[in-house]
């Protein structure tokens, strides 16, 4: 899933940068997908920004908006 992202090299620590927690990102996307399947009355989900933290530190959602019908 992440291998197709243009920013994959950045997440992997390109040019000496910090390696980011891609496992947490994958887990987060999977959990959000499950949330949408479990609650079909959710019509929109907007997360912006979602921060990917350094390896083993997880991810953080700084702002989210959910539209429920």
CORPEWO-V430113 format. One line per field, one symbol per residue. ss: DSSP state (@ for helix, = for strand, . for the rest). psi: psi as a letter, one per 30 degrees, with the letter a starting at -180 (. if undefined). burial: + if it has 24 or more other C-alpha atoms within 12 Angstrom, else -. Layout:
# CORPEWO-V430113
ss->???
psi->???
burial->???
This chain:
# CORPEWO-V430113
ss->.@@@...@@@@..@@@...=.@@@@@@@@@@@@@@@@@...======..===.=....===..=====.
psi->efffkfgeeeeghkhglkklifeeeeeeeeeeeeeeefiffjfkjjjjljkkllkgfalkkfklkkkk.
burial->----------++-------+++-++--------------------------+-----------------
